[in-house]
Amino acid sequence: MSVDGVDHGVAGRSARIEHQRLVAKRDRAITERWGTGIASKIVHAVTSEPQTTRVWSIGVAGEEKLARELANVPGLQVLNDRSIPGRQPNLDHVVIAPAGVFIVDAKAHKGMIEIRNRGWLLRPDYRLTIGRRDCSALADAMTWQVEVVASALVAIESPPPVVPVSCFLEADWPLISAPSEFRGVRLESHRKRRLERSRKPEAQGAA
């Protein structure tokens, strides 16, 4: 497959637009209450952005960082920040590779990534946790993304596999048995890859 001649998009564009919208909304609210004088300037100086606004800025940085990483991998074609008609969320990155099409979602979550069983022996209930927070919904949210991309490829003879990937840019990974998949979604990060590479010599030495 090739996407030559297609706009490859700008990583983080949608998140940046939303962040700017929320910043402007906050600025208007402060101006309406405090005016445009020194009181307004003080309020801006001594208060910080709400977390609901700051998270969009963090998202921009994460998508841009991941786009730079992907651009350095030979043999990949990457479409960034793809909007879907009728859907509010966008696709962070669609990566076209010899092995298939990968939908890559950039995540800036912090904490140790683990898969924990919240159930019991006869009725397991596995959850994706990051810093002990239940983040299983991150994987479930990628179902519609796979369906959208797969439906766009259905007309192709022998369509390539469509693989969802959550790429964690700031999370930590266990030294042993780092999870690689959850509910059909691959779990990746550059930190995880470095950890795996660092352990290969140990494994070879033990053999």
PLY file of the C-alpha trace (Angstrom):
ply
format ascii 1.0
element vertex 207
property float x
property float y
property float z
element edge 206
property int vertex1
property int vertex2
end_header
0.00 0.00 0.00
1.14 3.54 -0.69
-0.13 6.99 0.25
2.16 9.00 -2.00
0.66 12.38 -2.85
-1.57 12.36 0.23
-1.36 15.00 2.95
0.39 13.22 5.80
-1.10 15.61 8.33
0.37 17.47 11.30
0.82 15.52 14.51
-1.15 16.97 17.42
-3.05 19.47 15.27
-6.52 18.64 16.65
-5.27 18.59 20.25
-3.53 21.94 19.73
-6.71 23.53 18.36
-8.72 22.26 21.34
-6.10 23.52 23.80
-6.11 26.95 22.19
-9.91 27.03 22.33
-9.93 26.23 26.05
-7.20 28.77 26.78
-9.17 31.47 24.95
-12.32 30.51 26.84
-10.50 30.84 30.18
-9.01 34.19 29.15
-12.47 35.51 28.25
-13.89 34.35 31.59
-11.10 36.10 33.52
-11.50 39.29 31.49
-15.27 39.32 31.98
-14.84 39.08 35.75
-11.68 41.12 36.36
-11.50 43.44 33.36
-8.35 44.15 31.39
-6.35 45.94 34.06
-3.82 44.84 36.67
-6.30 42.61 38.52
-6.75 40.49 35.41
-2.98 40.21 34.93
-2.52 39.11 38.56
-5.19 36.42 38.21
-3.47 35.10 35.10
-0.10 35.12 36.87
-1.12 33.38 40.09
-3.49 30.77 38.68
-2.65 27.85 36.46
-4.54 26.17 33.66
-7.14 23.64 34.77
-6.10 20.02 34.32
-8.85 19.62 31.72
-7.06 22.27 29.64
-3.48 21.22 30.39
-4.13 17.64 29.31
-4.59 18.83 25.71
-1.20 20.54 25.76
0.36 17.34 27.09
-1.37 15.44 24.30
0.12 17.75 21.67
3.65 17.16 22.97
3.09 13.41 23.06
1.77 13.15 19.52
4.58 15.33 18.18
7.20 13.23 19.98
5.76 9.98 18.66
5.57 11.39 15.11
9.29 12.22 15.28
10.07 8.69 16.47
8.03 7.12 13.68
9.63 9.36 11.06
13.01 7.81 11.89
11.85 4.26 11.18
12.63 3.23 7.58
9.91 1.65 5.48
6.97 3.34 7.23
4.41 5.76 5.86
2.64 7.73 8.57
-0.63 9.67 8.44
-0.98 12.00 11.41
-4.09 13.42 13.09
-6.74 11.91 10.86
-10.31 13.09 11.43
-13.25 10.76 10.84
-16.58 12.16 9.59
-19.22 11.84 12.27
-16.66 11.13 15.00
-15.30 13.65 17.47
-12.10 11.79 18.43
-9.41 11.60 15.79
-6.82 8.97 14.92
-3.45 10.07 16.30
-1.35 8.14 13.78
-2.08 5.62 11.05
1.12 3.75 10.19
1.36 1.82 6.92
4.07 -0.81 7.12
4.98 -4.02 5.26
3.41 -6.04 8.10
0.07 -4.24 7.95
-1.70 -1.06 9.01
-1.19 0.08 12.58
-3.43 2.53 14.39
-1.16 4.12 16.97
-2.61 6.06 19.87
-0.14 8.25 21.78
-0.59 8.23 25.56
1.19 10.41 28.13
0.11 8.45 31.23
2.68 8.06 34.00
3.13 5.12 36.34
3.90 1.41 36.12
2.02 -0.48 33.41
0.63 -3.80 34.60
-2.18 -6.21 33.87
-3.91 -7.15 37.11
-6.57 -9.71 37.84
-9.33 -7.99 39.80
-11.39 -11.19 39.81
-10.58 -14.63 41.19
-9.37 -18.01 39.98
-12.63 -19.26 38.42
-13.80 -15.86 37.25
-10.81 -13.73 36.24
-11.24 -10.03 35.53
-8.07 -8.70 33.93
-7.52 -4.95 33.93
-4.90 -2.70 32.39
-3.54 -0.56 35.21
-1.14 2.38 35.01
0.14 3.51 38.37
-2.56 1.20 39.86
-5.29 3.21 38.07
-7.70 1.14 35.98
-7.08 2.26 32.40
-8.73 -0.66 30.63
-11.01 1.75 28.76
-8.00 2.93 26.73
-7.97 -0.39 24.91
-11.74 -0.60 24.54
-11.80 2.90 23.00
-9.70 1.71 20.07
-12.36 -0.74 18.84
-14.13 1.85 16.69
-10.81 3.02 15.24
-10.03 -0.48 14.01
-13.53 -0.82 12.55
-13.27 2.49 10.67
-9.90 1.72 9.11
-10.79 -1.89 8.34
-13.98 -0.80 6.58
-11.98 1.62 4.42
-9.74 -1.25 3.31
-12.46 -3.79 2.61
-12.49 -3.02 -1.12
-8.80 -3.92 -1.42
-8.01 -7.43 -2.58
-6.39 -9.26 0.35
-6.57 -6.27 2.72
-3.73 -5.99 5.23
-4.34 -6.64 8.93
-5.31 -3.62 11.02
-3.55 -3.60 14.39
-4.35 -1.20 17.25
-1.37 0.03 19.28
-1.25 2.10 22.45
2.13 3.80 22.70
2.95 5.04 26.20
5.51 7.83 26.13
6.02 8.43 29.85
4.96 5.19 31.57
7.24 2.72 33.36
7.47 -1.00 32.66
8.16 -3.99 34.93
11.66 -5.43 34.70
10.18 -8.90 34.22
7.18 -9.96 32.13
6.28 -6.54 30.75
2.80 -6.78 29.19
2.76 -6.69 25.40
-0.99 -6.86 24.69
-4.35 -6.17 26.31
-7.73 -7.00 24.78
-6.22 -7.18 21.32
-4.32 -3.88 21.61
-0.54 -3.93 21.46
1.22 -2.06 24.27
4.42 -0.33 23.21
6.89 2.40 24.15
10.48 3.35 23.44
11.24 2.75 27.13
9.95 -0.80 26.87
12.05 -1.44 23.77
15.18 -0.17 25.52
14.42 -2.43 28.49
13.99 -5.46 26.23
17.24 -4.71 24.38
19.12 -4.29 27.66
17.93 -7.71 28.86
18.86 -9.62 25.68
22.58 -9.95 26.56
21.59 -11.30 29.99
19.33 -13.90 28.41
22.02 -14.92 25.93
24.58 -15.20 28.73
22.25 -17.41 30.75
21.74 -19.68 27.75
0 1
1 2
2 3
3 4
4 5
5 6
6 7
7 8
8 9
9 10
10 11
11 12
12 13
13 14
14 15
15 16
16 17
17 18
18 19
19 20
20 21
21 22
22 23
23 24
24 25
25 26
26 27
27 28
28 29
29 30
30 31
31 32
32 33
33 34
34 35
35 36
36 37
37 38
38 39
39 40
40 41
41 42
42 43
43 44
44 45
45 46
46 47
47 48
48 49
49 50
50 51
51 52
52 53
53 54
54 55
55 56
56 57
57 58
58 59
59 60
60 61
61 62
62 63
63 64
64 65
65 66
66 67
67 68
68 69
69 70
70 71
71 72
72 73
73 74
74 75
75 76
76 77
77 78
78 79
79 80
80 81
81 82
82 83
83 84
84 85
85 86
86 87
87 88
88 89
89 90
90 91
91 92
92 93
93 94
94 95
95 96
96 97
97 98
98 99
99 100
100 101
101 102
102 103
103 104
104 105
105 106
106 107
107 108
108 109
109 110
110 111
111 112
112 113
113 114
114 115
115 116
116 117
117 118
118 119
119 120
120 121
121 122
122 123
123 124
124 125
125 126
126 127
127 128
128 129
129 130
130 131
131 132
132 133
133 134
134 135
135 136
136 137
137 138
138 139
139 140
140 141
141 142
142 143
143 144
144 145
145 146
146 147
147 148
148 149
149 150
150 151
151 152
152 153
153 154
154 155
155 156
156 157
157 158
158 159
159 160
160 161
161 162
162 163
163 164
164 165
165 166
166 167
167 168
168 169
169 170
170 171
171 172
172 173
173 174
174 175
175 176
176 177
177 178
178 179
179 180
180 181
181 182
182 183
183 184
184 185
185 186
186 187
187 188
188 189
189 190
190 191
191 192
192 193
193 194
194 195
195 196
196 197
197 198
198 199
199 200
200 201
201 202
202 203
203 204
204 205
205 206
